[in-house]
Amino acid sequence: MAFPENFVWGAASSAYQIEGGWNADGKGRSIWDDFTHIEGNILNNENGDVACDAFHRYEKDIGLIKQMGLSAYRFSLSWPRILPEGRGVVNKKGLDYYDALVDLLIKNNITPYATLFHWDLPSRLQKEGGWLSRSTADAFREYSSVVAKHFSGRIKNYITLNEPQCVIGLGHARGINAPGLRLDNDELLICIRNILLAHGYSVEALREASDTSTKIGIASAGKLCLPAEKTDESLRIAEAASISLQPDDWTFSHNLFLDPLIKGCFPENSPNFINRFWDSIPVSEKNMIKGKLDFLGANIYSGQPVDRFGEEAALPPGYPKTAMGWPVTPEIMRYGCFLLYKRYGLPIYITENGQACNDRIFLDGGVHDPDRIDFLKRYLIELKEAINEGIPVLGYFYWSLTDNFEWNFGYDKRFGLIYVDFKTQRRILKDSARFYAKVIRTNGTCL
């Protein structure tokens, strides 16, 4: 059975992870430029100064996208490449780069899906307080307006934020990502308020500058749990576990961020310190935060099995895991879509899903990655089941198009469909890219 006729098949990337050109043509510094230039922050002291050099090699990459038959490409715009100081003066050369990228995608019948913020906050804004400052939300509105007006009629699908859960949790609570902060709970809530407000401002700016055909969403990440058995009661228990906030990692939650954006409140199971904070937010801000979304982007990689009491269930020894150490749990694609649609009622895009493998070039010159092919097949079969059960899933974006700079892991983890030799910048289509091309060509009937 095929996927729906107009199903969107794509792959994804982010600016800092692929572009390079970190100080080229007037680009300002980002917090990731700053963070990676501090010794000890990144594995092997690597950085994204060059990365995949997509700033100079985007034409080659688009050629490979076309060769695979992708109908869409999700990429992010670098905020400091467009507004070097985060606000104010617009860098024309930065817009020129994205003009060339977007126009070439459209010329090749590849629909652009643009993420406005994929973690690379302008350094100037961080010096002024970053997400602890309300002014960062104001600057994001200005940036969103600049982008929306400039690309009106060409970019018709926007994602405001990528994984705000990780921005706050990894960058501001645990300090392992840029900007490397370890804030207390009260400070984290201020950051959450400002990043939610930034989203609301962005939606308003995009609506004002775009026509009615423009669609807007957010890419969310968080805990999703697998039921112990295929019964209604087990599913109810898994759902309750999915929306419960973990005391030691309470920011990694879909509902903590999505409930305010879509339902206009923090989750019903929130601790008192969160409820008190929400009560302190003016109604006008709550209304701004609750901007109308057209779709929900879900970044789904792995699920957490739970027992019949809702407690985390241990995986058996030898259970398959990715090179990131994440369990391979294909069923979470089906259950995750079910849980998110039941709670929010929005059409869904899988905005990220993929597997890191220990890829290498074989003697025959190819990159053979059977584990990734098996991963793709299993997860896509479950996604098809979700659609067959009535969940409106509009598209799937594999993470990632190319191997890239994988944040604090540097270049050690390879997610790409396309192998990148980071010394020469040579690109090689992996076996998984050819498999994915066949899936696209047959619209999933080959699975």
Secondary structure as the mmCIF struct_conf table of DSSP 4:
data_model
#
loop_
_struct_conf.conf_type_id
_struct_conf.id
_struct_conf.beg_label_comp_id
_struct_conf.beg_label_asym_id
_struct_conf.beg_label_seq_id
_struct_conf.end_label_comp_id
_struct_conf.end_label_asym_id
_struct_conf.end_label_seq_id
HELX_LH_PP_P HELX_LH_PP_P1 ALA A 2 PRO A 4
TURN_TY1_P TURN_TY1_P1 GLU A 5 ASN A 6
STRN STRN1 VAL A 8 ALA A 12
HELX_RH_AL_P HELX_RH_AL_P1 ALA A 15 ILE A 18
TURN_TY1_P TURN_TY1_P2 TRP A 22 ASN A 23
BEND BEND1 ALA A 24 ALA A 24
TURN_TY1_P TURN_TY1_P3 ASP A 25 GLY A 26
HELX_LH_PP_P HELX_LH_PP_P2 LYS A 27 ARG A 29
STRN STRN2 SER A 30 SER A 30
HELX_RH_AL_P HELX_RH_AL_P2 ILE A 31 THR A 36
TURN_TY1_P TURN_TY1_P4 HIS A 37 HIS A 37
BEND BEND2 ILE A 38 ILE A 38
TURN_TY1_P TURN_TY1_P5 GLU A 39 GLY A 40
BEND BEND3 ASN A 41 ILE A 42
HELX_RH_3T_P HELX_RH_3T_P1 LEU A 43 ASN A 45
BEND BEND4 GLY A 48 VAL A 50
TURN_TY1_P TURN_TY1_P6 ALA A 51 CYS A 52
HELX_RH_AL_P HELX_RH_AL_P3 ALA A 54 MET A 68
TURN_TY1_P TURN_TY1_P7 GLY A 69 GLY A 69
BEND BEND5 SER A 71 SER A 71
STRN STRN3 ALA A 72 SER A 76
HELX_RH_AL_P HELX_RH_AL_P4 TRP A 79 ILE A 82
BEND BEND6 LEU A 83 LEU A 83
TURN_TY1_P TURN_TY1_P8 PRO A 84 GLU A 85
BEND BEND7 GLY A 86 VAL A 89
HELX_RH_AL_P HELX_RH_AL_P5 LYS A 92 LYS A 107
TURN_TY1_P TURN_TY1_P9 ASN A 108 ASN A 109
STRN STRN4 THR A 111 PHE A 117
BEND BEND8 HIS A 118 TRP A 119
STRN STRN5 PRO A 122 PRO A 122
HELX_RH_AL_P HELX_RH_AL_P6 SER A 123 LYS A 127
TURN_TY1_P TURN_TY1_P10 GLU A 128 GLY A 129
HELX_RH_3T_P HELX_RH_3T_P2 GLY A 130 LEU A 132
BEND BEND9 SER A 133 SER A 133
HELX_RH_AL_P HELX_RH_AL_P7 ARG A 134 HIS A 150
TURN_TY1_P TURN_TY1_P11 PHE A 151 ARG A 154
STRN STRN6 ASN A 157 ASN A 162
HELX_RH_AL_P HELX_RH_AL_P8 PRO A 164 ILE A 168
HELX_RH_PI_P HELX_RH_PI_P1 GLY A 169 ALA A 173
BEND BEND10 ARG A 174 ARG A 174
BEND BEND11 ILE A 176 ASN A 177
TURN_TY1_P TURN_TY1_P12 ALA A 178 PRO A 179
HELX_RH_AL_P HELX_RH_AL_P9 ASN A 185 ALA A 209
BEND BEND12 SER A 210 SER A 210
TURN_TY1_P TURN_TY1_P13 THR A 212 SER A 213
STRN STRN7 LYS A 215 SER A 220
STRN STRN8 CYS A 225 LEU A 226
BEND BEND13 ALA A 228 THR A 231
HELX_RH_AL_P HELX_RH_AL_P10 ASP A 232 ILE A 243
BEND BEND14 SER A 244 SER A 244
HELX_LH_PP_P HELX_LH_PP_P3 LEU A 245 GLN A 246
TURN_TY1_P TURN_TY1_P14 PRO A 247 ASP A 248
BEND BEND15 ASP A 249 ASP A 249
TURN_TY1_P TURN_TY1_P15 TRP A 250 THR A 251
HELX_RH_AL_P HELX_RH_AL_P11 HIS A 254 LEU A 258
HELX_RH_PI_P HELX_RH_PI_P2 ASP A 259 LYS A 263
BEND BEND16 GLY A 264 CYS A 265
TURN_TY1_P TURN_TY1_P16 GLU A 268 ASN A 269
HELX_RH_AL_P HELX_RH_AL_P12 ASN A 272 SER A 280
BEND BEND17 ILE A 281 ILE A 281
HELX_RH_AL_P HELX_RH_AL_P13 VAL A 283 ILE A 289
BEND BEND18 LYS A 290 LYS A 290
BEND BEND19 ASP A 294 ASP A 294
STRN STRN9 PHE A 295 ASN A 299
STRN STRN10 GLN A 304 PRO A 305
STRN STRN11 VAL A 306 VAL A 306
TURN_TY1_P TURN_TY1_P17 ARG A 308 PHE A 309
BEND BEND20 GLY A 310 GLY A 310
HELX_LH_PP_P HELX_LH_PP_P4 GLU A 311 GLU A 311
STRN STRN12 GLU A 312 GLU A 312
HELX_LH_PP_P HELX_LH_PP_P5 ALA A 313 PRO A 316
TURN_TY1_P TURN_TY1_P18 PRO A 317 GLY A 318
STRN STRN13 LYS A 321 LYS A 321
TURN_TY1_P TURN_TY1_P19 ALA A 323 MET A 324
BEND BEND21 GLY A 325 GLY A 325
STRN STRN14 PRO A 327 PRO A 327
TURN_TY1_P TURN_TY1_P20 PRO A 330 PRO A 330
HELX_RH_AL_P HELX_RH_AL_P14 GLU A 331 TYR A 344
STRN STRN15 ILE A 348 GLU A 352
STRN STRN16 CYS A 357 CYS A 357
TURN_TY1_P TURN_TY1_P21 LEU A 363 ASP A 364
BEND BEND22 GLY A 365 GLY A 365
HELX_RH_AL_P HELX_RH_AL_P15 PRO A 370 ASN A 388
TURN_TY1_P TURN_TY1_P22 GLU A 389 GLY A 390
STRN STRN17 VAL A 393 TRP A 399
BEND BEND23 LEU A 401 LEU A 401
STRN STRN18 THR A 402 THR A 402
HELX_RH_3T_P HELX_RH_3T_P3 TRP A 407 PHE A 409
TURN_TY1_P TURN_TY1_P23 GLY A 410 TYR A 411
BEND BEND24 ASP A 412 ASP A 412
STRN STRN19 ARG A 414 ARG A 414
BEND BEND25 LEU A 417 LEU A 417
STRN STRN20 ILE A 418 ASP A 421
TURN_TY1_P TURN_TY1_P24 PHE A 422 GLN A 425
STRN STRN21 ARG A 426 LEU A 429
HELX_RH_AL_P HELX_RH_AL_P16 ASP A 431 THR A 442
TURN_TY1_P TURN_TY1_P25 ASN A 443 CYS A 446
#
